[in-house]
Structures are given as structure tokens and as C-alpha cells.
Amino acid sequence: MSKELERLQKRIANSGYTSRRKAETLIVEGKVKVNGTVTDELGTKVKPSDVIEVEGIKLEQEDKLYILFYKPSQVITSVSDDKGRTVVTDYFKELDTRIYPVGRLDYDTSGLLLLTNDGEFTNLMTHPRYKIQKKYVAKLKGYLMREEVKALEKGIMLEDGLTQPAIVKVKNQDKEKNTTLVEITIAEGRNRQVRRMFEHFGHTISKLQRIEFGPLNLKGLNAGEGRVMTPHEVKTIRHMAENG
């Protein structure tokens, strides 16, 4: 029997309802019931037969779904928006399963975004300690100087702390337009991090696209298109996260 026991927050995450960290918050706030009784202890373990309710909704175990999506610019990385703007899940209204974005891409940023109903997978992909590398292409105003590249590769101090070393490759510099096209790879996911890293040196970004997420890329997709990840892709990126 002991092998069947599972932590409550993990059970909630595995149901696809939300991430494990959000599940822990809901538990502490008293919004989770086990077999009809409010349970606010994070160490609680449950059996497969236990009935779990979160915010009044009974959890159902769903088949896991993993989607690779080419997010267009001017789309919100969320499941809803109070201003009525387009959100990423609007592209998947035909699905019977609720899915959630893995991490985020800014409103003005396009590129590779994962969506899933697997909360544990979301945690693996987004928690800083797992260090999944993400590659971006940025078009900057101004010339990116060699000393600025070196500083980014060592780590720079932003208002929320020192950045981890980045991989930076200048692809093109246009003297007439005074722009720089650069690839940057980071393993963090702070809010607007790439934009803030270049703004640190006075360079604003006119265009930003995420082109890789770990071993995944946008090959074969146009903006606004998505596809189901293969079992091999899911296994590979899980292994990458779990083994650093």
C-alpha cells in the first residue's frame, strides 16, 4: 500500500490542474479537499482511490498531452485575458483536455512555447535548478560591442540578481540601420529577462523570437501552428532536465 501513496500536491499536478508549486499554495489556502474534508497539510499523502477536490472541482486523471507551439507576437501566454486579447490556448479550443503554457513568452515575443496538462512536466521545464537552455534571436537597436558580449557571457547584475552565463553570437550588424542581430542562449526564465539583459547596455529589442527549447526547435511550423510532441521528445527533454 505504501508504494501507492502519493503526495497531495503531486497528485494535483499530475492531474493537469496546475503546477506543483501552485498546488502547494492552494493546499495551504484551504482550497483542497480529500474525501470531502479540507486538507491544508503539505505532507499529506493520498491513495489512488481518494477523491480530490480543488477549488470545488473534482480531479480527473487525464491522458498526458504535450504540445509544441509556435507562438505569434501579440498573443498572451495565458489561458485567459481580462482585456479580451488573444491567448495561446485560443489556438487549441478543439481539445477536450485543458492545457496550460509551460513558462511564458512576453506579449511581443514570438517563438517556441510548450503547452501541457502535466503539472510535473511543467515544474521540470520551468524550475531554475533544472537549467533547460533556451535560444533566442534578437534584433537590437545599436551596435552590440565586444565587451558587452563578454559581460553577458560572464553574467551581469540586474535588479533581481546576477544572471547566469549566457552564450552570445553576433549574427549581423547593419551600420546604415544601426542594428545588431544576435543569438543568445540562457538557462533561466526570469520575467522579460532577455530584453532586460540587453537594455542593461542601452539596447532596446525591436524583435525577439525563441527558436529552441532544449533539444526542440520550430522546424516545420509557421506562426500560430502547433503539433503534439513525440514520446521520444518528451522522454529526451525530461531526461535532460532531471540530469542537469
C-alpha distance (Angstrom), angle and dihedral (degrees) to the residues before:
residue distance angle dihedral
M1 . . .
S2 3.79 . .
K3 3.81 90.6 .
E4 3.81 89.4 59.1
L5 3.80 93.6 55.0
E6 3.79 116.0 104.0
R7 3.79 132.8 -177.1
L8 3.79 111.2 -99.1
Q9 3.81 95.0 -125.6
K10 3.80 90.5 51.4
R11 3.80 91.3 50.5
I12 3.81 90.0 52.2
A13 3.81 91.9 48.0
N14 3.79 92.6 47.2
S15 3.79 90.0 53.1
G16 3.79 88.8 63.8
Y17 3.81 93.1 -119.3
T18 3.80 94.8 121.3
S19 3.80 143.4 -40.9
R20 3.80 121.7 -63.1
R21 3.80 92.3 -110.7
K22 3.80 92.2 52.3
A23 3.82 89.3 45.3
E24 3.81 89.8 55.9
T25 3.80 89.5 53.2
L26 3.81 91.8 50.2
I27 3.80 90.9 50.0
V28 3.80 93.6 51.3
E29 3.82 89.7 47.1
G30 3.81 89.7 57.2
K31 3.79 94.9 -114.8
V32 3.81 95.6 126.2
K33 3.80 127.6 82.1
V34 3.80 127.9 -167.3
N35 3.79 113.2 -159.8
G36 3.80 89.9 -17.7
T37 3.81 96.8 -49.1
V38 3.80 124.2 108.5
T39 3.81 109.0 -114.6
D40 3.81 118.6 -166.8
E41 3.83 100.1 164.9
L42 3.81 113.7 110.2
G43 3.81 92.2 -153.5
T44 3.80 93.4 59.0
K45 3.80 114.8 129.2
V46 3.77 123.4 -156.6
K47 3.80 137.6 -162.0
P48 3.81 124.6 -126.3
S49 3.81 88.8 -109.0
D50 3.82 94.3 54.7
V51 3.80 115.8 110.2
I52 3.80 111.3 -128.2
E53 3.81 124.0 -163.5
V54 3.81 122.3 -172.1
E55 3.79 117.8 -168.7
G56 3.79 88.0 -17.8
I57 3.80 94.3 -51.4
K58 3.81 119.8 117.9
L59 3.78 111.3 -131.3
E60 3.77 119.1 -122.3
Q61 3.78 122.2 -168.3
E62 3.80 107.2 -118.4
D63 3.77 130.6 -165.8
K64 3.78 108.3 -97.2
L65 3.79 115.9 -105.3
Y66 3.81 126.7 -169.6
I67 3.80 120.4 -171.9
L68 3.80 130.9 -172.7
F69 3.81 109.2 -152.1
Y70 3.80 133.6 -173.7
K71 3.80 99.9 -139.7
P72 3.79 113.9 -152.3
S73 3.79 121.1 -139.7
Q74 3.84 115.6 -95.8
V75 3.81 92.5 40.1
I76 3.81 124.3 117.1
T77 3.81 118.2 -124.0
S78 3.79 94.7 -134.8
V79 3.80 142.2 84.5
S80 3.82 92.9 -112.2
D81 3.80 141.7 10.8
D82 3.80 126.6 -153.6
K83 3.81 90.2 -148.0
G84 3.80 93.2 57.1
R85 3.79 95.2 -114.8
T86 3.79 122.0 150.2
V87 3.82 114.0 -84.7
V88 3.80 128.3 -163.4
T89 3.81 94.3 -108.1
D90 3.82 89.7 59.4
Y91 3.81 85.4 78.6
F92 3.82 91.1 60.7
K93 3.80 103.9 45.2
E94 3.80 91.2 128.7
L95 3.82 91.8 66.8
D96 3.80 119.0 102.3
T97 3.81 89.8 -153.4
R98 3.80 123.1 76.9
I99 3.79 110.9 -123.4
Y100 3.78 131.6 -171.9
P101 3.80 133.3 -156.2
V102 3.80 116.6 -101.8
G103 3.79 104.3 -128.5
R104 3.77 116.1 -36.5
L105 3.76 147.5 -82.0
D106 3.80 118.4 -153.9
Y107 3.80 120.5 -106.1
D108 3.81 91.6 -105.9
T109 3.82 94.8 42.1
S110 3.79 121.9 90.7
G111 3.77 131.7 -166.2
L112 3.76 145.7 64.8
L113 3.81 116.5 11.0
L114 3.79 128.4 165.1
L115 3.80 123.7 -143.5
T116 3.80 126.7 -170.7
N117 3.80 146.9 152.0
D118 3.82 90.6 -133.6
G119 3.80 109.8 101.9
E120 3.80 93.8 -172.7
F121 3.79 90.5 54.2
T122 3.81 89.7 49.8
N123 3.80 90.4 53.4
L124 3.81 91.4 49.7
M125 3.79 91.8 50.7
T126 3.81 97.7 45.5
H127 3.81 109.2 32.1
P128 3.83 109.6 105.0
R129 3.80 94.3 -131.1
Y130 3.82 92.8 64.7
K131 3.83 92.9 60.6
I132 3.78 102.0 -156.1
Q133 3.82 106.7 -176.6
K134 3.80 119.2 -124.5
K135 3.81 122.8 -166.4
Y136 3.81 122.9 -151.3
V137 3.79 135.7 -175.7
A138 3.80 113.0 -145.0
K139 3.80 131.6 -173.3
L140 3.80 108.7 -150.7
K141 3.75 134.5 -165.6
G142 3.78 108.6 -123.4
Y143 3.80 133.9 13.3
L144 3.78 118.9 -55.5
M145 3.78 104.3 -137.0
R146 3.81 125.4 -141.9
E147 3.81 92.4 -115.3
E148 3.81 89.7 52.5
V149 3.80 90.4 53.2
K150 3.80 90.2 50.6
A151 3.81 91.1 49.5
L152 3.82 91.5 52.0
E153 3.80 89.9 48.8
K154 3.81 90.4 54.2
G155 3.82 97.1 40.3
I156 3.79 130.5 -97.5
M157 3.79 132.1 -135.3
L158 3.80 114.8 -108.0
E159 3.79 126.7 176.3
D160 3.81 90.2 -92.0
G161 3.80 96.1 47.2
L162 3.79 144.0 -79.1
T163 3.79 116.1 -32.0
Q164 3.78 120.9 -129.3
P165 3.83 115.9 -110.0
A166 3.80 112.3 -75.5
I167 3.80 131.4 -153.2
V168 3.82 108.4 -125.0
K169 3.81 128.4 -172.9
V170 3.80 121.9 176.9
K171 3.81 106.3 -143.5
N172 3.80 101.9 179.9
Q173 3.80 141.7 -8.9
D174 3.80 122.0 -158.5
K175 3.81 113.0 -156.5
E176 3.80 94.7 -170.3
K177 3.80 95.0 50.9
N178 3.84 93.0 32.5
T179 3.82 92.7 -131.9
T180 3.79 137.3 134.1
L181 3.80 127.3 -150.8
V182 3.80 110.1 -154.2
E183 3.80 140.1 171.4
I184 3.79 116.8 -142.3
T185 3.80 127.8 -177.0
I186 3.80 121.2 -162.8
A187 3.79 135.1 169.9
E188 3.79 96.1 -150.6
G189 3.78 131.7 80.5
R190 3.79 109.1 -156.6
N191 3.80 119.3 155.6
R192 3.83 110.7 -74.6
Q193 3.80 87.6 -16.7
V194 3.81 100.5 156.2
R195 3.79 91.8 47.3
R196 3.79 91.8 48.3
M197 3.81 92.4 48.3
F198 3.79 91.7 58.8
E199 3.81 93.8 38.1
H200 3.81 85.7 58.6
F201 3.83 85.9 72.9
G202 3.81 94.9 39.7
H203 3.81 96.4 -98.0
T204 3.80 116.8 132.4
I205 3.80 118.8 -158.2
S206 3.79 117.3 -124.8
K207 3.81 94.2 -178.8
L208 3.81 131.7 17.3
Q209 3.79 129.1 180.0
R210 3.80 131.7 174.2
I211 3.80 106.4 -140.0
E212 3.82 102.2 172.7
F213 3.79 137.4 32.2
G214 3.80 108.8 -172.3
P215 3.84 105.2 -55.4
L216 3.82 92.9 -16.2
N217 3.81 126.3 99.7
L218 3.80 140.8 172.5
K219 3.80 97.1 -103.6
G220 3.80 111.9 149.0
L221 3.81 95.7 10.9
N222 3.79 132.2 107.8
A223 3.80 123.5 -157.7
G224 3.80 109.7 -71.4
E225 3.81 94.0 24.6
G226 3.78 128.3 111.7
R227 3.78 140.4 177.1
V228 3.78 138.9 -163.3
M229 3.80 112.2 -97.1
T230 3.79 116.0 -118.9
P231 3.82 119.3 -113.4
H232 3.82 87.7 -113.4
E233 3.81 91.6 55.1
V234 3.81 91.8 49.6
K235 3.79 92.0 47.6
T236 3.82 92.8 46.7
I237 3.80 96.5 50.6
R238 3.82 91.6 43.0
H239 3.80 89.3 53.4
M240 3.79 90.5 47.6
A241 3.80 92.0 53.6
E242 3.79 96.2 43.2
N243 3.81 92.5 49.2
G244 3.79 98.1 42.2
